[in-house]
Structure formats: C-alpha cells, structure tokens
Amino acid sequence: MAYFPAFIKLDSIDILIVGGGYIASEKLEHLLDFTKNITVIAPKLDANMKKMIDDNSLPYENRIYKKADIKSFGVVIVAVDDIPLQEEIFKEAKTYPNCLVNSVDSVNYCDFIFPSYIKKDDLTIAVSTSGSSPAMAKHLRRYLQNLIPDSIGDFLRKMKDYRKTMPKGKERMEFLDKKAQDYISTWNKKI
C-alpha cells in the first residue's frame, strides 16, 4: 500500500531520534528544516550529529534506548541498525496514543516514511516512491530542484501579500491563478 502524502506542522510535537550515526544525522538535518523540538538518545554520535545538536542546543542523552523513553514523544525516529530494537520500539509505540514511528530502512516498522524533498523558502515539494526506490526519489528530487528558480521565495511572499490584502472570492482566485501560471511559464524558457 502506498503512503498518504501529508505535511504536518511540527511546532507542538516533540520528536525523539534514537541513534547517533550517519543516517540519524541525515534525519536530524531534515527535521531541523522544520522544527527544533528534537531530543536525541544515542551512546555515540558522529561528528556532524554532535555539531547539529550543539549548534541548535538540542537535548541529548548519551546512553542506549530504554523502554518507555518514547512515551512523551509524538514522533520517534529509530535510526539504528538493530532490527530487533526497531521492532521493539515500533510495537511499544502502539501502546501510547499519538506516537508515530519511523524505523530507518524497515518499512514494516514505520507509521510514516521520510520523502525526498525540496525546500526553498515557503515552497516544499516531497517526492516518494513508497519505499520502492529511495534512489529514484532522490534523483527525481535533484532533477526537479534544478527546475525551480531561486526567486521562488520572493514570488511566494508576493502571493502571500496578495492573499492577505485581496478579498476572498472568484476574482482573487483567478488573479492568483494567473500570477502563478505566468510565473511558472517563465521556467519553460530556461529548460
């Protein structure tokens, strides 16, 4: 079954990352694009992970995972190679209300997956193959990223201002649609 694409506001959700290696570091880097409500539990950290934790003043516990560590978290990322631990945490999460788990590279122990994504200012585009081919998602993301001009942030700020100042209705909807269509049509000249 395919995963439902959703954009979740993480401002009030506490996130736990279990693990401190390269993959955990990648997940932390992605999450920091959207929130700083992140805690890390790991007996060791790679240099990049340590730097991000220090730079962002994130809570870090230098130890292995213990049962019930996840009970107060809404999202848990299990970024360890220990498959039995991934399964244990996933099953434990089912005993807590509102706790979603992502076990890296183990879709059987995931409530959600991380898509490959593009983030430029307010624009976020997610690409997923539902776990079939993360490599394809990565390369498609890179292709799409090269199509989007750096001016997208300025354009989106103008569109936000129009939405704030124009009254709702058909006229505003048509105006905004035409603006977006005209802006995107300039991209074709670059391809």
Helices and strands as residue ranges (DSSP letters): E 15-18, H 22-31, E 38-41, H 47-55, E 60-61, E 75-78, H 83-93, E 100-103, G 107-109, E 116-120, E 123-127, H 134-147, H 152-165, H 170-188
